Amino acid sequence: MKNVVIVGTGTMAAGIAAGFISQSVPIAILGRNKEKSTACLKKAILLSKKIGISGANADKDDIELEVSQNHGELSSWQNWDQSQWIIETVAEDMPLKREVFKQLDKKVPAHIPIGSNSSGFPISKIADGLKTANRMLGAHYFMPAEVVPLVEIVLGEKTDIRYAENICNLYRQIQKKPVLVKRDIPGFLANRIQHALMREALSLVEAGIATPEDIDDAVRYSFGFRYAAVGPMTQKEISGWDGMANAAREIYPSLSNITVLPSKLEKLMQTGKTGMKAGEGFRKWTPEEIEKTTEAYSKRLKAAFDVLSIQ
Protein backbone atom coordinates (compact mmCIF):
# COMPACT_ATOMS: atom_id res chain seq x y z
CA MET A 1 0.00 0.00 0.00
CA LYS A 2 1.29 3.44 -0.89
CA ASN A 3 1.77 5.90 1.94
CA VAL A 4 0.18 9.19 2.93
CA VAL A 5 2.70 12.01 3.36
CA ILE A 6 2.08 14.60 6.06
CA VAL A 7 4.13 17.77 5.64
CA GLY A 8 4.58 19.47 9.00
CA THR A 9 5.31 18.33 12.54
CA GLY A 10 2.84 20.19 14.77
CA THR A 11 -0.21 19.10 16.74
CA MET A 12 -2.42 18.81 13.66
CA ALA A 13 0.18 16.76 11.79
CA ALA A 14 0.39 14.25 14.64
CA GLY A 15 -3.40 13.94 14.83
CA ILE A 16 -3.76 13.46 11.08
CA ALA A 17 -0.99 10.87 11.03
CA ALA A 18 -2.61 9.03 13.95
CA GLY A 19 -5.83 8.64 11.98
CA PHE A 20 -4.02 6.81 9.20
CA ILE A 21 -1.80 4.74 11.52
CA SER A 22 -4.87 3.61 13.47
CA GLN A 23 -6.30 2.21 10.24
CA SER A 24 -2.97 0.65 9.18
CA VAL A 25 -2.37 3.03 6.30
CA PRO A 26 1.40 3.71 6.07
CA ILE A 27 2.48 7.33 6.54
CA ALA A 28 5.53 9.53 6.12
CA ILE A 29 5.98 12.66 8.24
CA LEU A 30 8.23 15.33 6.77
CA GLY A 31 9.51 18.35 8.65
CA ARG A 32 12.28 20.93 8.64
CA ASN A 33 14.60 18.43 10.33
CA LYS A 34 14.70 14.77 11.34
CA GLU A 35 14.38 15.54 15.06
CA LYS A 36 11.03 17.27 14.61
CA SER A 37 9.61 14.57 12.33
CA THR A 38 10.77 11.85 14.75
CA ALA A 39 9.07 13.56 17.70
CA CYS A 40 5.89 14.05 15.66
CA LEU A 41 5.82 10.37 14.67
CA LYS A 42 6.18 9.28 18.30
CA LYS A 43 3.26 11.53 19.27
CA ALA A 44 1.18 10.20 16.37
CA ILE A 45 1.78 6.61 17.51
CA LEU A 46 0.71 7.51 21.05
CA LEU A 47 -2.47 9.15 19.77
CA SER A 48 -3.26 6.23 17.47
CA LYS A 49 -3.10 3.83 20.43
CA LYS A 50 -5.46 6.07 22.41
CA ILE A 51 -8.12 5.97 19.70
CA GLY A 52 -7.56 2.29 18.92
CA ILE A 53 -5.67 0.54 16.14
CA SER A 54 -7.15 -1.93 13.68
CA GLY A 55 -5.68 -3.99 10.86
CA ALA A 56 -2.04 -4.96 10.42
CA ASN A 57 -0.78 -2.37 12.93
CA ALA A 58 -2.93 -3.69 15.78
CA ASP A 59 -0.40 -6.24 17.04
CA LYS A 60 2.68 -4.02 16.73
CA ASP A 61 4.42 -2.46 19.72
CA ASP A 62 5.68 1.13 19.70
CA ILE A 63 9.06 0.24 18.24
CA GLU A 64 7.54 -1.87 15.47
CA LEU A 65 5.05 0.88 14.66
CA GLU A 66 7.80 3.48 14.44
CA VAL A 67 9.98 1.29 12.23
CA SER A 68 7.08 0.54 9.88
CA GLN A 69 6.41 4.25 9.21
CA ASN A 70 8.57 6.82 7.45
CA HIS A 71 9.78 10.24 8.50
CA GLY A 72 12.44 12.68 7.40
CA GLU A 73 13.22 16.14 6.05
CA LEU A 74 11.05 17.76 3.42
CA SER A 75 14.06 19.25 1.64
CA SER A 76 15.76 15.90 1.06
CA TRP A 77 12.80 13.51 0.68
CA GLN A 78 12.93 11.47 -2.53
CA ASN A 79 10.27 8.75 -2.26
CA TRP A 80 7.38 10.78 -3.63
CA ASP A 81 6.39 8.09 -6.13
CA GLN A 82 5.50 5.79 -3.20
CA SER A 83 2.74 8.17 -2.10
CA GLN A 84 -1.01 8.27 -2.73
CA TRP A 85 -1.83 11.58 -0.99
CA ILE A 86 0.19 14.54 0.26
CA ILE A 87 -1.25 16.80 2.95
CA GLU A 88 0.40 20.03 4.14
CA THR A 89 -0.11 21.04 7.79
CA VAL A 90 2.38 23.88 8.34
CA ALA A 91 1.52 27.08 10.26
CA GLU A 92 -1.27 29.37 9.03
CA ASP A 93 1.08 31.67 7.14
CA MET A 94 0.34 32.30 3.47
CA PRO A 95 3.94 32.91 2.30
CA LEU A 96 5.05 29.74 4.11
CA LYS A 97 2.26 27.64 2.64
CA ARG A 98 2.91 28.97 -0.85
CA GLU A 99 6.61 28.17 -0.50
CA VAL A 100 5.82 24.60 0.58
CA PHE A 101 3.37 24.16 -2.31
CA LYS A 102 5.90 25.57 -4.73
CA GLN A 103 8.32 22.82 -3.65
CA LEU A 104 5.63 20.13 -3.84
CA ASP A 105 4.55 21.34 -7.29
CA LYS A 106 8.03 20.57 -8.57
CA LYS A 107 8.85 17.43 -6.57
CA VAL A 108 5.63 15.38 -6.43
CA PRO A 109 4.66 13.40 -9.54
CA ALA A 110 1.81 15.16 -11.34
CA HIS A 111 -0.75 12.36 -10.82
CA ILE A 112 -0.57 12.46 -6.99
CA PRO A 113 -3.06 14.84 -5.29
CA ILE A 114 -1.80 17.48 -2.84
CA GLY A 115 -3.94 19.02 -0.10
CA SER A 116 -3.65 21.85 2.40
CA ASN A 117 -5.07 21.65 5.91
CA SER A 118 -5.46 25.43 6.02
CA SER A 119 -8.44 26.48 8.12
CA GLY A 120 -8.90 29.80 6.35
CA PHE A 121 -6.69 30.35 3.30
CA PRO A 122 -8.37 29.41 0.00
CA ILE A 123 -6.56 26.63 -1.84
CA SER A 124 -6.93 28.72 -5.01
CA LYS A 125 -4.65 31.38 -3.51
CA ILE A 126 -2.17 28.86 -2.11
CA ALA A 127 -1.92 27.14 -5.52
CA ASP A 128 -2.08 30.32 -7.60
CA GLY A 129 0.37 30.24 -10.51
CA LEU A 130 1.49 26.65 -9.92
CA LYS A 131 1.66 24.29 -12.91
CA THR A 132 -0.24 21.42 -11.29
CA ALA A 133 -2.97 23.39 -9.50
CA ASN A 134 -5.48 20.96 -11.00
CA ARG A 135 -4.47 18.28 -8.43
CA MET A 136 -4.40 20.65 -5.44
CA LEU A 137 -7.30 20.91 -3.01
CA GLY A 138 -8.21 21.87 0.53
CA ALA A 139 -8.30 19.15 3.19
CA HIS A 140 -9.54 20.82 6.32
CA TYR A 141 -9.49 18.81 9.56
CA PHE A 142 -10.86 19.81 12.94
CA MET A 143 -9.03 19.47 16.24
CA PRO A 144 -8.41 16.99 17.67
CA ALA A 145 -7.80 15.56 14.21
CA GLU A 146 -7.44 11.98 15.42
CA VAL A 147 -10.93 12.08 16.98
CA VAL A 148 -13.16 14.43 14.95
CA PRO A 149 -14.47 12.48 11.92
CA LEU A 150 -15.11 15.36 9.52
CA VAL A 151 -12.66 16.33 6.77
CA GLU A 152 -13.68 19.08 4.37
CA ILE A 153 -12.40 18.44 0.85
CA VAL A 154 -12.44 21.79 -0.93
CA LEU A 155 -12.29 22.36 -4.67
CA GLY A 156 -10.06 25.19 -5.85
CA GLU A 157 -10.77 27.17 -8.99
CA LYS A 158 -8.64 24.78 -11.07
CA THR A 159 -9.10 21.52 -9.13
CA ASP A 160 -10.07 18.46 -11.15
CA ILE A 161 -13.01 17.02 -9.20
CA ARG A 162 -11.78 13.47 -9.86
CA TYR A 163 -8.89 14.02 -7.45
CA ALA A 164 -11.33 15.21 -4.78
CA GLU A 165 -13.63 12.23 -5.28
CA ASN A 166 -10.72 9.81 -4.95
CA ILE A 167 -9.56 11.46 -1.72
CA CYS A 168 -13.09 11.35 -0.33
CA ASN A 169 -13.06 7.59 -0.95
CA LEU A 170 -9.70 7.29 0.84
CA TYR A 171 -11.11 9.04 3.91
CA ARG A 172 -14.18 6.82 3.94
CA GLN A 173 -11.86 3.82 4.03
CA ILE A 174 -10.24 5.07 7.25
CA GLN A 175 -13.58 5.79 8.97
CA LYS A 176 -13.51 9.56 8.42
CA LYS A 177 -16.49 11.56 7.17
CA PRO A 178 -15.49 13.65 4.13
CA VAL A 179 -17.72 16.41 2.78
CA LEU A 180 -17.10 17.91 -0.64
CA VAL A 181 -17.12 21.73 -0.69
CA LYS A 182 -17.66 22.72 -4.29
CA ARG A 183 -16.59 26.39 -4.06
CA ASP A 184 -13.43 27.74 -2.46
CA ILE A 185 -15.09 30.26 -0.12
CA PRO A 186 -13.66 31.70 3.14
CA GLY A 187 -14.28 29.34 6.04
CA PHE A 188 -15.36 26.54 3.67
CA LEU A 189 -18.46 24.86 5.16
CA ALA A 190 -18.34 23.95 8.86
CA ASN A 191 -16.42 27.05 9.97
CA ARG A 192 -18.94 29.33 8.28
CA ILE A 193 -21.74 27.66 10.23
CA GLN A 194 -19.68 27.65 13.43
CA HIS A 195 -18.72 31.32 13.12
CA ALA A 196 -22.33 32.32 12.48
CA LEU A 197 -23.14 30.79 15.86
CA MET A 198 -20.08 32.38 17.52
CA ARG A 199 -20.93 35.83 16.14
CA GLU A 200 -24.37 35.65 17.73
CA ALA A 201 -23.02 34.18 21.00
CA LEU A 202 -20.33 36.87 21.34
CA SER A 203 -22.84 39.59 20.49
CA LEU A 204 -25.15 38.36 23.26
CA VAL A 205 -22.25 38.50 25.74
CA GLU A 206 -21.29 41.96 24.49
CA ALA A 207 -24.84 43.21 25.03
CA GLY A 208 -24.99 41.77 28.54
CA ILE A 209 -27.91 39.50 27.65
CA ALA A 210 -26.16 36.32 28.77
CA THR A 211 -22.90 35.15 30.33
CA PRO A 212 -20.45 32.85 28.51
CA GLU A 213 -21.46 30.08 30.94
CA ASP A 214 -25.18 30.54 30.17
CA ILE A 215 -24.47 30.42 26.44
CA ASP A 216 -22.52 27.17 26.85
CA ASP A 217 -25.44 25.64 28.75
CA ALA A 218 -28.01 26.94 26.28
CA VAL A 219 -26.20 25.26 23.38
CA ARG A 220 -25.15 22.04 25.13
CA TYR A 221 -28.49 21.28 26.74
CA SER A 222 -30.85 22.26 23.90
CA PHE A 223 -30.07 22.00 20.21
CA GLY A 224 -26.37 21.17 20.62
CA PHE A 225 -26.64 17.54 21.64
CA ARG A 226 -29.36 16.93 19.05
CA TYR A 227 -26.83 17.65 16.32
CA ALA A 228 -24.80 14.59 17.26
CA ALA A 229 -27.91 12.58 16.40
CA VAL A 230 -28.85 14.36 13.15
CA GLY A 231 -27.66 17.56 11.49
CA PRO A 232 -29.65 20.81 11.50
CA MET A 233 -31.23 20.25 8.09
CA THR A 234 -32.51 16.77 8.93
CA GLN A 235 -33.63 17.93 12.38
CA LYS A 236 -35.89 20.50 10.72
CA GLU A 237 -37.16 17.87 8.31
CA ILE A 238 -38.22 15.96 11.43
CA SER A 239 -39.75 18.90 13.32
CA GLY A 240 -41.14 20.71 10.28
CA TRP A 241 -39.90 23.68 8.28
CA ASP A 242 -43.10 25.64 8.88
CA GLY A 243 -42.35 26.20 12.56
CA MET A 244 -38.76 27.15 11.78
CA ALA A 245 -39.89 29.58 9.05
CA ASN A 246 -42.37 31.31 11.34
CA ALA A 247 -39.74 31.75 14.06
CA ALA A 248 -37.15 32.91 11.54
CA ARG A 249 -39.37 35.74 10.30
CA GLU A 250 -39.44 37.12 13.83
CA ILE A 251 -35.84 36.38 14.86
CA TYR A 252 -33.76 37.04 11.72
CA PRO A 253 -34.14 40.86 11.72
CA SER A 254 -32.66 41.03 15.25
CA LEU A 255 -29.70 38.69 14.71
CA SER A 256 -26.19 40.10 14.83
CA ASN A 257 -24.64 41.08 11.50
CA ILE A 258 -21.42 42.61 12.85
CA THR A 259 -18.34 42.42 10.62
CA VAL A 260 -15.71 43.18 13.30
CA LEU A 261 -14.88 41.53 16.61
CA PRO A 262 -16.99 42.65 19.59
CA SER A 263 -15.09 45.02 21.90
CA LYS A 264 -15.00 42.55 24.81
CA LEU A 265 -13.28 39.93 22.67
CA GLU A 266 -10.97 42.52 21.14
CA LYS A 267 -9.93 43.59 24.63
CA LEU A 268 -9.15 40.00 25.58
CA MET A 269 -6.90 39.70 22.53
CA GLN A 270 -5.11 42.96 23.32
CA THR A 271 -4.40 41.86 26.91
CA GLY A 272 -3.23 38.36 25.98
CA LYS A 273 -6.21 36.61 27.59
CA THR A 274 -6.54 33.98 24.89
CA GLY A 275 -8.05 31.17 26.95
CA MET A 276 -6.69 28.16 28.81
CA LYS A 277 -3.25 28.35 27.22
CA ALA A 278 -2.83 31.82 28.78
CA GLY A 279 -4.55 30.91 32.04
CA GLU A 280 -7.43 33.29 31.33
CA GLY A 281 -10.02 34.12 28.70
CA PHE A 282 -13.51 35.26 29.66
CA ARG A 283 -12.63 33.65 33.01
CA LYS A 284 -9.48 32.59 34.89
CA TRP A 285 -8.34 28.96 34.76
CA THR A 286 -6.27 27.11 37.35
CA PRO A 287 -4.05 24.21 36.21
CA GLU A 288 -6.40 21.82 38.00
CA GLU A 289 -9.46 23.24 36.24
CA ILE A 290 -7.71 23.04 32.88
CA GLU A 291 -6.83 19.38 33.41
CA LYS A 292 -10.32 18.47 34.61
CA THR A 293 -12.07 20.31 31.77
CA THR A 294 -9.84 18.98 28.99
CA GLU A 295 -10.20 15.40 30.27
CA ALA A 296 -13.99 15.78 30.35
CA TYR A 297 -13.87 17.29 26.85
CA SER A 298 -11.97 14.29 25.49
CA LYS A 299 -14.36 11.80 27.13
CA ARG A 300 -17.42 13.61 25.80
CA LEU A 301 -15.96 13.77 22.29
CA LYS A 302 -15.44 10.02 22.34
CA ALA A 303 -19.01 9.50 23.55
CA ALA A 304 -20.27 11.78 20.78
CA PHE A 305 -18.26 9.78 18.27
CA ASP A 306 -19.95 6.61 19.53
CA VAL A 307 -23.33 8.27 18.95
CA LEU A 308 -22.34 9.08 15.37
CA SER A 309 -21.65 5.37 14.81
CA ILE A 310 -25.24 4.38 15.59
CA GLN A 311 -27.04 3.32 12.41
C-alpha positions, 0 to 999 in steps of 0.5 A: 500500500502506498503511503500518505505524506504529512508535511509538517510536525505540529499538533495537527500533523500528529493527529492526522498521522494518527488517523491513518496509523490507526487504520494501518495506512502507512504514513511519512511525516516530513519536517524541517529536520529529522528531530522534529519529524521523529518527535511528531511520529512518536506523538502520532503513535501515542495518539493512534493507540489512544483511539484504537488501532485496527488492521495490520498495525494492531499487534505491533508495539511502539518500536515496530510501529515506528519502524514501519512508518517513514519520516524525514526532512522535506528538503531531502525527501525522494520517495514521492512516487511511493505516495497516494496523498500529500497533505500540508499542515504547516503554520497558518502563514500564506507565504510559508504555505505557498513556498511549501506548495511551490516545492511540492509542485516541482517534486511530487509526480503530477498524478498524486493529489496534494492538499492543504489543511489550512483552516482559512486560506483558499486553496486557489490562492495557495496554488495560484500560478502553480503548474499542477494546481489541478491536483491541489485541493483543501483538506480541512481537519478539525481538532483533535484531528485523530478524533473528529471524523469530519474532513472538508475536501475543498475544490479550488478554482482549477481543481479536477473534481476526480482528485477530490472524489478519490480522496473522499473515498480514501477518507471513507476507508479510514472511517472519516467523514469527508464532505465535498465543498464545491466552491473555495469560499472563506471558512469553507463549510463547517467554519462558516456555520460555526462562526455564524453561531459564535458571532451571535453568542459573542454579540449576546455576551457583548450586550450583557444579555447572557454570560459565557457560561449561560451560552454554553449551557443553552447550546449544550443542553438544547439543540447542541446535543441533538446535532450529534444525532442528526444535522440541523437540516434533517432535524428540521425535516423531522420537526417541520420547516413551517415552525422554523420559518415562522420563528425565523421571520421574527428572529432574523431581523434582530440577529447580529450582523457585525463584521468586526470583533466585539469590543470585549473579545478585542480587549481579551486579545489585546491583553493576551487573555486567549483562553486556557493556554494563557490561564485566562479568557472570559474567566481565569483557569487554574491548572487543575481546572484546565486538566479536569475540563480537557479530560472531560472534553476528550471523554465527551468527544469520544461518547459523541463519536460513539453516537455518530456510529449508531445506524 
